[in-house]
Amino acid sequence: MGDQVLDLAVHAQVFEICAAPIWIYDSTFSVNVWGNKAALELFGVDEASFKAAQLEQLGSFTPEQLRLWKKLNAQVHQDVEVEKKEINVTVTSGEPVPGFLKLEKARLVLKASYRPIRLREGSEPRERDLTLIQVTAQVAPTVEDNQLRLVEMCNNHPMFQFLFDESGKLLAANKRAMCNMREHLGSCENYNLQNYLAIGECDGSLGPDEMYKEAMEAIFVLDQPCHRFPQLRWSKRHPGKYRWVLYEMWPSIDPVSQQKAVLVCEQNISQVKALEEQIKKQNERLEAQLEEALAQRDPVHKPAIDIDTPADKTLKLLDKIMRGKLTEVTPREAQEVRDAIIQAGDLRQPVNFNEQLMKNSQTVLDSEVSQSLIQLLSSRRPAKIKEEDDEGDDQPQPGHPNQDLRHIYARSNVTQDSVRALIAMHKNLPDEVLTVLQRIDDWQFDAFKLSEVSGGRPLSLLSYALMKHNGLVDKFQMDDHRLVKFLMRIEDGYPNNPYHNRIHAADVLQSLHVLVVRGGLKAPDHTYCDDVSLASCYLSAIIHDFEHKGVNNDYLIRVSDGLAVLYNDRSPMENHHLAASFQLMNSDEYNFLRKMHNKQRETLRKQIIEMVLATDMKQHFAIHSMFQAKMQLNGTVPSGGNGSGGKTMRSSPHSTSQDGHKVIDEDQRSLVLQVALKCADLGHLASPRIVHKKWVQYLEEEFFRQGDREKQNNLSVSPLMDRDKNGISKSQVGFFDIVALPLFQSFAQAFPEATPMLDAVKDNYAMWREEAAVYANANSARSSK
């Protein structure tokens, strides 16, 4: 009819007697040109309303419906009126379609054809290309609503659904499935399942043809109620990408032929996996929020990273089993412990410690702070620290003057008169000195004030006072003169470093003294610190940084300093503190312990060595982990270690002597003393805020001086040691979070009497968090401008 000229004067009467609605539509102007009586009755309008512009009648539809109407109208114009094609459509009530007015009858479904015609009107020879619309079928309102709804649901279901017969021929498919099949196989009359599966890849065991044969046999031969298999499908829309799909097949019956058929559903499981991952991440966020909420209520601090070592994880798992809680041990937990042991280079170091810190540098910690903590705590070099140029002429070479980092120590001015003067001062202390020393048992102490009132002799004065006060001088028949001379010589051996100086040594000594006498190490029913151990504690604190070079061990190792060469890069500074101190102590001039029994001297030396070596932060996690394990297994630490926050103490397995005192294992005693000195070495973290910040400023200056040396030697500057950038004051939150709080918390759990020191550390932690928040807000405000 596209080439046939339709003359209304001639053909209108013929169309009028037709029972089917027929009318002429002009897609260019979106108006109906003419309609027979059946068409007017279908829409319930008169001729004028029928010919009105349709866009004016579409105001009740949504913007999306209007968009679809315009798209379909453009298609009618192009396909029918321009290209002279015939198209068929299905129209339902409430659906805007070009040429159709609003249907008065509800739940009505019409099938209509759009055909091209050439219309001549009147006596003029002008002709127009228009569209002839004819309703070819009408579904009466008696069709069940549920059937219509099911058809709509099936066609718009996101899952592809197919019905194939026994030969694999396609019988039916929902709209989305047909679109996908046409997209991959093109337009054809006979689609089949075998060709459709061939567009995918195998799952690694079966090819597409084998998949097809296995599936058809499962459904039609073996009568399996359901058959499932995955397939890898390459994306046609996004080249280079792929997705996994899952096929589910159920035996069915074709309702038309009543023959066997198979219902096939294709599901994109890549999307399901992505959704599962999204839900998993959301669950992790919720768990983190829950932990944060519980942490606000629970005083137990939980570090930003997992600092449990493989040994910790193993012991916690065994602890659950030994306490009869086998059901709480999940396969996943056991697998994590196994993986931690296999991956670990050292069972006493946190698993993937460096990687965890660098990952957190993107969220919790600054990158340079993370690198600084890695350099401080890890035996592995930081992954992102710029390495030195191995080929440059400026690289320090063996024998280079800078290499040995020679310190010019102040010569010792210990004379007989100065020794006698200190002894005399102790017998008749000035009021200002007495006022300060009266606070040596307090949890918070100002060593700067002691240095001020003692005339620059804080260490020797405090050391001698403590040894006399606790009866150690008389107990071990120490030579007063040699003791004071030794203490003053050690004090003179502390260089004028900003931080590692005699005031720091005095501060550590006082902190350790308080932990011993007030922190529970000398409890009535057991004592981790007898008289020999108390002498070991005092002497360890006194010498622990003797002749400190003002740089860290990493620097000594990088420049091949003589101490690093002598001690094979193993704790060179700590080894030197010990060796140099014992050399003095063993000389006749300073040997104040000549009357101590040999067994006691052996014990003293062993304990001092173990305690001072423990101050090397490279050993931090190993010692902390062992302390946790020992104290927990001996019933002194709450079950759950540093993360549970539990308060119930288990019964102690210590053996008991006849006088009712618990017998302390010597290895455990040594470990307790090591951790006590570690806490004391960080004792300024528990000082009043103003004193603590003063210590941090001095440590920052010492680090900057090391950075200056590194620049002079053409070395890469260590993290947070470049004075042109932020210093360690920037890293305090991270250091407290990962090192300080877990350490002090563990000690306070084992010795609740030490809780005041933990509380003071928490107070300073809160101060640094407040300052970090202010700094972050200021940066955010500047960046938003």
BAVO-123876 format. One record per residue (C-alpha): residue number from 1; residue in one letter; x, y, z. Coordinates in steps of 0.25 Angstrom, whole numbers. Each point is the difference from the previous one (the first is absolute). Layout:
! BAVO-123876
 num residu     X     Y     Z
 NUM      a     X     Y     Z
...
***
This chain:
! BAVO-123876
 num residu     X     Y     Z
   1      m     0     0     0
   2      g    12     9     1
   3      d     0     3   -15
   4      q   -15     0    -1
   5      v    -7    14     1
   6      l   -11     1     9
   7      d   -11    10    -3
   8      l   -10     2    12
   9      a   -11     5    -9
  10      v     0   -14    -6
  11      h     5   -10    11
  12      a    -6     7    12
  13      q   -14    -7    -2
  14      v     7   -14     0
  15      f     8     3    13
  16      e   -13     4     7
  17      i    -7   -13    -2
  18      c    12    -7     6
  19      a    -2    -5    14
  20      a    15     1     3
  21      p     5    14     5
  22      i     8     6   -12
  23      w     6    14     0
  24      i    10     9    -7
  25      y    12     6     8
  26      d    10    11    -4
  27      s    12    -2     9
  28      t     6    13    -5
  29      f   -10     8     7
  30      s    -4   -10    10
  31      v   -15     0    -4
  32      n   -11   -10    -5
  33      v    -5     5   -14
  34      w   -12    -9    -1
  35      g    -6   -12     7
  36      n   -12    -9    -2
  37      k   -12    -1     9
  38      a     6   -12     8
  39      a    13     8     3
  40      l    -8    11     6
  41      e    -8   -10     8
  42      l    13    -6     5
  43      f     5    12     6
  44      g   -14     6     3
  45      v     2    14    -6
  46      d    -6     8   -11
  47      e     7     3   -13
  48      a     5    14     4
  49      s     7    -7    13
  50      f     5   -11    -8
  51      k     7     9   -10
  52      a     6     9    12
  53      a    15     1     1
  54      q     4   -12     9
  55      l    12     7     7
  56      e   -11     9     7
  57      q    -7   -13     5
  58      l    13    -6     6
  59      g     1     9    12
  60      s    -4   -10    10
  61      f    11    -9    -3
  62      t    14     0     7
  63      p    13     6    -7
  64      e     5   -14    -2
  65      q   -13    -4    -7
  66      l     0    12    -9
  67      r    15    -3    -4
  68      l    -4   -14    -4
  69      w   -12     5    -8
  70      k     9    10    -8
  71      k    10   -11    -2
  72      l   -11   -10    -6
  73      n    -6    12    -8
  74      a    14     2    -7
  75      q     1   -15    -3
  76      v   -14     0    -6
  77      h     4    12    -9
  78      q    13    -6    -4
  79      d    -4   -15    -2
  80      v   -14     2    -5
  81      e    -2    14    -7
  82      v    15     1    -6
  83      e     5   -15    -2
  84      k   -14    -5    -3
  85      k     0   -12    10
  86      e   -11    -6     8
  87      i     1    -1    15
  88      n    -8    -7    11
  89      v    -2     5    14
  90      t    -8    -5    13
  91      v    -7    11     7
  92      t    -5     0    15
  93      s    -9     9     7
  94      g     8    12     6
  95      e    11    -2   -10
  96      p     3    13    -9
  97      v     2    -5   -14
  98      p     0     9   -13
  99      g   -13     1    -7
 100      f    -8    -6    13
 101      l    -8     9     9
 102      k    -3    -4    14
 103      l    -8   -13     1
 104      e   -13     1     8
 105      k     0   -15     3
 106      a     9    -5    11
 107      r     9   -12    -1
 108      l    -1     0   -15
 109      v    11    -6    -9
 110      l     0     3   -15
 111      k     8    -5   -12
 112      a     2    10   -11
 113      s     7     2   -13
 114      y     7    12    -6
 115      r     0     0   -15
 116      p     5    11   -10
 117      i   -10     7    -9
 118      r     0    12    -9
 119      l   -13     8     2
 120      r    -7    10   -10
 121      e   -10     9     6
 122      g   -10     8    -9
 123      s     2     4   -14
 124      e    14     5     2
 125      p    11    -9    -6
 126      r     8     2    13
 127      e     4   -14     7
 128      r     5    -3    14
 129      d     8   -12     5
 130      l    -8    -4    13
 131      t    -2   -12     9
 132      l   -13    -9     0
 133      i    -2    -6    13
 134      q    -9   -12     2
 135      v    -4    -8    12
 136      t     2   -14    -3
 137      a    -3    -7    13
 138      q    -7     4    13
 139      v     1    -7    13
 140      a   -13     1     8
 141      p     1     5    14
 142      t    -3   -14     5
 143      v    14    -4    -1
 144      e     5    -3    14
 145      d     8    11     7
 146      n    10   -10     5
 147      q     4    -5   -14
 148      l     3    14    -4
 149      r     8     3    12
 150      l     8   -13    -2
 151      v     3     4   -14
 152      e     5    13     4
 153      m     8    -6    11
 154      c     7   -10    -9
 155      n     3    10   -11
 156      n     7    10    10
 157      h     7   -10     9
 158      p    15     3     0
 159      m     3   -15    -1
 160      f     0    -6   -14
 161      q   -11   -11    -1
 162      f    -1   -10   -12
 163      l    -9   -12    -4
 164      f     7   -10    -9
 165      d    -5   -13    -5
 166      e     7   -13     0
 167      s     8     3   -13
 168      g     5    13     7
 169      k    -9     9    -9
 170      l    -5    13     6
 171      l   -15     0     3
 172      a    -1    13     8
 173      a     8    10     8
 174      n    -3    12     8
 175      k     4    14    -6
 176      r    13     2     6
 177      a     5   -14    -4
 178      m    -4     2   -14
 179      c     7    13    -1
 180      n    13    -7     5
 181      m    -2   -11    -9
 182      r    -1     9   -12
 183      e    12     8     5
 184      h     9   -12    -1
 185      l    -6    -9   -11
 186      g    -7    11    -9
 187      s   -14    -1    -5
 188      c    -4   -14    -5
 189      e   -13    -8     0
 190      n     5   -12     8
 191      y     9     2    12
 192      n     5   -12     8
 193      l     6    -3    13
 194      q    13    -6    -5
 195      n     3    12    -9
 196      y    -3     9    12
 197      l    10    -7     9
 198      a    11     0   -11
 199      i     1    15     2
 200      g     6    -2    14
 201      e    13    -7     5
 202      c     1   -13     8
 203      d     1     0    15
 204      g    14    -6     0
 205      s    -5   -15    -1
 206      l   -11    -1   -11
 207      g    -1     7   -14
 208      p   -13     7    -4
 209      d    -4   -12    -8
 210      e     3   -10    11
 211      m    -8    10     9
 212      y   -12    -1    -9
 213      k     0   -15    -1
 214      e     2    -2    15
 215      a   -12    10     3
 216      m   -10    -7   -10
 217      e     4   -14     5
 218      a    -3     5    14
 219      i   -13     6    -3
 220      f    -6   -10   -10
 221      v     7   -13     3
 222      l     3     0    14
 223      d   -12     8     4
 224      q     8     9    10
 225      p    -9    10     7
 226      c    10    11    -2
 227      h    14     1    -8
 228      r     9    12     3
 229      f    14     4    -7
 230      p     8    12    -1
 231      q     6     6   -13
 232      l     9    12    -3
 233      r    -6    10    -9
 234      w     7    11    -7
 235      s    -6    13     0
 236      k    -4     5   -14
 237      r    -3    14     4
 238      h    13     2     8
 239      p    11    -7    -7
 240      g    11    -6     9
 241      k   -10    -2    11
 242      y    -7   -13     4
 243      r   -10    -5    10
 244      w    -4   -14     6
 245      v   -14    -4    -2
 246      l    -7   -12     6
 247      y   -10    -8    -7
 248      e   -11    -7     7
 249      m    -9   -10    -8
 250      w   -13    -7     4
 251      p    -8   -10    -7
 252      s   -13     6    -5
 253      i   -12    -2   -10
 254      d    -3     8   -12
 255      p   -14     5     2
 256      v    -3     1   -15
 257      s     5   -14    -5
 258      q     0    -7    13
 259      q    14    -5    -2
 260      k    12    -1     9
 261      a     7    13     1
 262      v    11     6     9
 263      l    -1    14     7
 264      v    13     7     0
 265      c     4    12     9
 266      e    13     7    -2
 267      q     5     8    12
 268      n    12    10     0
 269      i     7    -5    12
 270      s    11    11    -2
 271      q   -10    10     5
 272      v    -4    -9    11
 273      k    14    -1     5
 274      a     1    15    -1
 275      l   -12     1     8
 276      e     6   -10    10
 277      e    13     8     1
 278      q    -8    13     2
 279      i    -8    -7    11
 280      k    13    -5     6
 281      k     6    14     0
 282      q   -12     6     6
 283      n     0   -11    11
 284      e    15     3     3
 285      r    -4    15     1
 286      l   -11    -3    10
 287      e     9    -9     8
 288      a    11    11     0
 289      q   -11     9     5
 290      l    -5    -9    10
 291      e    15    -2     5
 292      e     1    15     1
 293      a   -12     1     8
 294      l     4   -11     9
 295      a    14     6     1
 296      q    -6    13     5
 297      r    -7    -8    11
 298      d    11   -10     2
 299      p    13     6     6
 300      v     9   -10    -7
 301      h     7     6   -12
 302      k     0    -7   -13
 303      p    11     4   -10
 304      a    -3     5   -14
 305      i     7   -13    -6
 306      d     1   -14     4
 307      i    13    -1     9
 308      d    -3   -14     4
 309      t    12    -9    -4
 310      p    -2   -14    -5
 311      a     4    -5    14
 312      d   -11     8     6
 313      k   -10    -5   -10
 314      t     4   -14     3
 315      l     0     1    15
 316      k   -14     7     0
 317      l    -5   -12    -9
 318      l     6   -10    10
 319      d    -5     7    12
 320      k   -15    -1    -6
 321      i     2   -15    -2
 322      m     6    -2    14
 323      r   -12     8     6
 324      g   -10   -10    -6
 325      k    -4    11   -11
 326      l     3    -9   -12
 327      t   -13     4    -6
 328      e     4    15     0
 329      v    12    -4    -9
 330      t    -5     2   -14
 331      p     7    -7   -13
 332      r     3    14    -5
 333      e     7     4    13
 334      a     9   -13     0
 335      q     3     3   -15
 336      e     4    15     4
 337      v    10    -6    10
 338      r     5   -10    -9
 339      d     2    11   -11
 340      a     7    10    10
 341      i    10   -11     4
 342      i     3    -3   -14
 343      q     2    14    -5
 344      a     7     5    12
 345      g    15     2    -1
 346      d     1     1    16
 347      l   -11    -6     8
 348      r     2    11    10
 349      q    -3    12    -9
 350      p   -14     4    -5
 351      v    -4    -6   -13
 352      n     3     9   -12
 353      f     3    11     9
 354      n     6     9   -10
 355      e   -11    -2   -10
 356      q   -11     3    10
 357      l     7    13     4
 358      m     1     5   -14
 359      k   -14    -4    -3
 360      n    -5     8    12
 361      s     9    12    -5
 362      q   -12     2   -10
 363      t   -10     1    11
 364      v     4     0    15
 365      l    15     4    -1
 366      d     8    10    -8
 367      s     9    -7   -10
 368      e    13     5     6
 369      v    -5    -3    14
 370      s    -2   -15    -4
 371      q    14     0    -6
 372      s     5     6    13
 373      l    -7   -11     8
 374      i     5   -11    -9
 375      q    15     5     1
 376      l    -2     1    15
 377      l    -6   -14     2
 378      s     2    -9   -12
 379      s    13    -8    -3
 380      r    -4     2   -15
 381      r     4    13    -7
 382      p   -13     9    -3
 383      a    -5    -3   -14
 384      k    -1    14    -4
 385      i    12     7     6
 386      k     9     6   -11
 387      e    13    -8     0
 388      e    13     6    -1
 389      d     7     1   -14
 390      d    10   -12     0
 391      e     8     6   -12
 392      g     2    14     5
 393      d    14     5     4
 394      d    -7     7    12
 395      q    -4   -13     6
 396      p     7    -2    14
 397      q    11   -10    -2
 398      p     7    -9    10
 399      g    10     9     8
 400      h    -7    13    -4
 401      p     1    10    12
 402      n   -15     1     1
 403      q    -2   -15     0
 404      d     4    -3    15
 405      l    -8    12     5
 406      r    10     3    11
 407      h    -6     7    12
 408      i     8     9     8
 409      y    -5    -3    14
 410      a     2    10    11
 411      r    12    -5     8
 412      s    -4    -6    13
 413      n     3    10    11
 414      v    -2   -10    12
 415      t    10     4    11
 416      q     1    -5    14
 417      d    -6    13     4
 418      s   -12    -1    -9
 419      v    -3   -14     5
 420      r     1     4    15
 421      a    -8    13    -3
 422      l   -12    -9    -6
 423      i     1   -10    12
 424      a     0    12    10
 425      m   -12     6    -8
 426      h    -8   -12     2
 427      k     2     0    15
 428      n    -5    14     0
 429      l    -9     3   -12
 430      p    -3    15    -3
 431      d   -15     3     1
 432      e    -2     2   -15
 433      v     6   -14    -2
 434      l    -7    -6    11
 435      t   -13     5    -5
 436      v     2    -6   -14
 437      l     5   -14     6
 438      q   -12    -1     9
 439      r    -8    -2   -13
 440      i     8   -12    -5
 441      d   -11   -10     3
 442      d   -10     8    -8
 443      w    -5    -5   -13
 444      q     3    13    -7
 445      f    13     7     2
 446      d     8    11    -6
 447      a    15    -4    -2
 448      f     2    14    -6
 449      k    -2     6    13
 450      l     9   -10     7
 451      s    11     4   -10
 452      e    -2    14     4
 453      v     1    -1    15
 454      s    11   -10     0
 455      g    10     8    -8
 456      g     0    -8   -12
 457      r     1   -13     7
 458      p   -14    -6     0
 459      l     4   -15    -4
 460      s    11    -2    11
 461      l    -7     7    11
 462      l   -13    -8    -3
 463      s     7   -13    -2
 464      y     8     1    13
 465      a   -13     5     8
 466      l    -8   -12    -5
 467      m    11   -10     3
 468      k     2     5    14
 469      h   -15     2     3
 470      n    -3   -15    -4
 471      g    12    -6     8
 472      l     7    -5   -12
 473      v    13     7     4
 474      d     0    -8    13
 475      k    -6   -12    -5
 476      f    11    -3   -10
 477      q    11     7     7
 478      m     2    10   -11
 479      d    12     9     1
 480      d    -6    14     2
 481      h    12     8    -6
 482      r     1   -10   -12
 483      l   -15     0    -2
 484      v    -1    15    -1
 485      k    12     1    -9
 486      f    -6   -10    -9
 487      l   -14     7    -1
 488      m     7    13    -2
 489      r     9    -6   -11
 490      i   -12    -6    -7
 491      e    -8    13     1
 492      d    12     7    -7
 493      g     0   -10   -11
 494      y   -14     5    -4
 495      p     3    10   -11
 496      n    -8    13    -1
 497      n   -10    -6   -10
 498      p   -13     7     0
 499      y    -7   -12     4
 500      h     9   -12     4
 501      n     7     7    11
 502      r     2    -1    15
 503      i   -14     6     3
 504      h    -7   -11    -9
 505      a     8   -10     8
 506      a    -5     6    13
 507      d   -14     0    -5
 508      v     1   -15    -4
 509      l     6    -3    13
 510      q   -12     6     8
 511      s   -10    -6    -9
 512      l     5   -14     2
 513      h     1     3    15
 514      v   -15     3     1
 515      l    -4   -12    -9
 516      v     8    -9    10
 517      v    -4     5    13
 518      r   -14     5    -3
 519      g    -3    -8   -13
 520      g    -2   -14     7
 521      l    14    -6    -3
 522      k     2    -1    15
 523      a   -14    -6     4
 524      p    -1    -7    13
 525      d    -3   -14    -5
 526      h    11     1   -11
 527      t    11     8    -4
 528      y     5     2   -14
 529      c    11     9     5
 530      d     8    -4    12
 531      d    12     7     5
 532      v     9    -4   -11
 533      s   -10     3   -11
 534      l    -3    13     6
 535      a    15     3    -1
 536      s     0    -5   -14
 537      c   -12     9    -3
 538      y     7    13     5
 539      l    13    -3    -7
 540      s    -7    -4   -13
 541      a    -7    14     0
 542      i    13     7     4
 543      i     8    -5   -12
 544      h   -10    -3   -10
 545      d     4    11    -9
 546      f    14     2     4
 547      e     9     7   -10
 548      h   -12     1   -10
 549      k     4     6   -13
 550      g   -13     8    -3
 551      v    -4    -9   -12
 552      n    -7   -12    -1
 553      n     5   -14    -3
 554      d    -5     0   -15
 555      y    10    12    -2
 556      l    12    -7     6
 557      i    -3   -12    -9
 558      r    -2     9   -12
 559      v    14     7     2
 560      s     7   -13     4
 561      d     3     7    14
 562      g    10    -7     8
 563      l   -10    -5    10
 564      a    -9    -6   -11
 565      v    13    -7    -6
 566      l     4    -5    14
 567      y   -14    -5     4
 568      n    -4    -6   -14
 569      d   -11    10    -2
 570      r    -8    -6    12
 571      s    -4    11    10
 572      p    13     7    -1
 573      m    -3    11     9
 574      e    -6    -8    11
 575      n    11   -10     0
 576      h    10    12     1
 577      h    -8     6    12
 578      l     2   -14     7
 579      a    14    -3    -4
 580      a     6    14     3
 581      s    -8     0    14
 582      f     5   -13     4
 583      q    14     3    -4
 584      l    -1    12    10
 585      m    -6    -9    11
 586      n    10   -10    -1
 587      s    12     9     1
 588      d     6     2    14
 589      e    -3    15     0
 590      y   -15    -2    -1
 591      n    -3   -14     5
 592      f   -10     2    11
 593      l    -5   -14     0
 594      r    13    -7     4
 595      k    -7    -6    12
 596      m   -12    -5    -7
 597      h    -1   -15    -1
 598      n     4    -6   -13
 599      k   -14    -7    -2
 600      q    -6    14     2
 601      r     9     7    -9
 602      e    -3   -10   -11
 603      t   -15     2     2
 604      l     2    15     0
 605      r     8     0   -13
 606      k   -10    -9    -7
 607      q   -12     8     4
 608      i     7    13    -4
 609      i     4    -5   -13
 610      e   -14    -6    -4
 611      m    -7    13     5
 612      v     9    10    -8
 613      l     0    -8   -12
 614      a   -16     0     1
 615      t     0    15    -2
 616      d     4    -2   -15
 617      m   -14     3    -7
 618      k     3   -10   -10
 619      q    -2   -11    10
 620      h   -13     7     5
 621      f   -10   -10    -6
 622      a     7   -12     3
 623      i     2     4    15
 624      h   -15     5     1
 625      s    -5   -12    -6
 626      m     8    -9     9
 627      f    -4     8    12
 628      q   -15    -2    -4
 629      a     1   -15    -2
 630      k     8    -2    13
 631      m    -9     8     9
 632      q   -13    -6    -6
 633      l     5   -14     1
 634      n     4     3    14
 635      g   -14     5     3
 636      t     4    15     2
 637      v    -5     6   -12
 638      p   -15     0    -4
 639      s    -4   -10   -10
 640      g     0     6   -14
 641      g    13     8     1
 642      n     0    14    -5
 643      g   -13     0    -8
 644      s   -11    -6     9
 645      g    -1     9    11
 646      g    -4   -11     9
 647      k     2     2    15
 648      t    -2   -14     6
 649      m    13    -6     5
 650      r     3   -14    -1
 651      s     6    -8    11
 652      s    15     0     0
 653      p     8   -12    -3
 654      h    12     5     8
 655      s     5   -10    10
 656      t     0     5    15
 657      s    11    -1    10
 658      q    -2    -5    14
 659      d    -2    15     5
 660      g   -11     2   -10
 661      h     8     9    -9
 662      k    -1    -4   -15
 663      v    12    -5    -6
 664      i     4     9   -12
 665      d     6    -6   -13
 666      e    13     6    -3
 667      d    -3     2   -14
 668      q   -13     7     3
 669      r     7     9    10
 670      s    10     4   -10
 671      l   -11     3   -10
 672      v    -8     8    10
 673      l    12     8     3
 674      q     3     2   -15
 675      v   -14     6    -2
 676      a     1     8    12
 677      l    13     7    -5
 678      k    -7     2   -14
 679      c   -12     7     7
 680      a    10     8     8
 681      d     8     4   -13
 682      l   -13     6    -5
 683      g    -4     5    14
 684      h    -1    15    -5
 685      l   -13    -5    -7
 686      a    -6     0    14
 687      s     6    13     4
 688      p    -9    13     1
 689      r    -4     5   -13
 690      i    10    12     0
 691      v    12    -9     4
 692      h    -4   -11   -10
 693      k    -1    10   -11
 694      k    14     6     4
 695      w     6   -14    -1
 696      v    -6    -2   -14
 697      q     6    14    -5
 698      y    14    -5     5
 699      l    -2   -13    -7
 700      e    -4     7   -13
 701      e    12     9     1
 702      e     9   -12     1
 703      f    -6    -7   -11
 704      f     1    13    -9
 705      r    15     0     4
 706      q     1   -14    -6
 707      g    -7     4   -12
 708      d    10    11    -1
 709      r    11   -10     0
 710      e    -6    -8   -10
 711      k    -1    11   -10
 712      q    15     4     3
 713      n     3   -15    -3
 714      n    -9     0   -13
 715      l    -9   -10     6
 716      s   -15     0    -2
 717      v    -6     6    13
 718      s    -7    -9     9
 719      p   -15     2     1
 720      l    -4    12    10
 721      m    14     4     1
 722      d     1    11   -10
 723      r    -1    13     7
 724      d    -6     6   -13
 725      k   -13    -8     2
 726      n    -8    -5    12
 727      g     7    -7    11
 728      i    -4   -11    10
 729      s   -11     8     6
 730      k    -8    -4   -12
 731      s     2   -14     3
 732      q    -4    -1    15
 733      v   -14    -5    -3
 734      g     5   -12    -8
 735      f    11    -3    10
 736      f   -10     0    12
 737      d   -10    -8    -8
 738      i    10   -11    -5
 739      v    11     0    11
 740      a    -3     7    13
 741      l   -14    -3     3
 742      p     1   -15    -3
 743      l    13    -1     8
 744      f    -5     8    13
 745      q   -14    -7    -1
 746      s     6   -14     0
 747      f     9     4    12
 748      a   -12     6     7
 749      q    -8   -13    -3
 750      a    11    -8     7
 751      f     2    10    11
 752      p   -13     8     3
 753      e     8     8    10
 754      a     7     7   -12
 755      t   -14     5    -6
 756      p     3    15     4
 757      m    12     0   -10
 758      l    -9    -6   -10
 759      d   -11    11     3
 760      a    11    11    -2
 761      v     4    -6   -13
 762      k   -14     0    -5
 763      d    -1    15     4
 764      n    11     4    -8
 765      y    -5    -9   -12
 766      a   -13     8     1
 767      m     8    13    -1
 768      w     7    -4   -12
 769      r   -13    -5    -7
 770      e    -6    13     3
 771      e    12     8    -6
 772      a    -1   -10   -12
 773      a   -15     3    -2
 774      v     3    15     1
 775      y    11    -1   -10
 776      a    -8    -8   -10
 777      n   -12    10     1
 778      a    10    11    -3
 779      n     5    -7   -12
 780      s   -14    -3    -5
 781      a    -4    15     2
 782      r    12     4    -8
 783      s    -2    -9   -11
 784      s   -14     4    -2
 785      k     3    14    -2
***
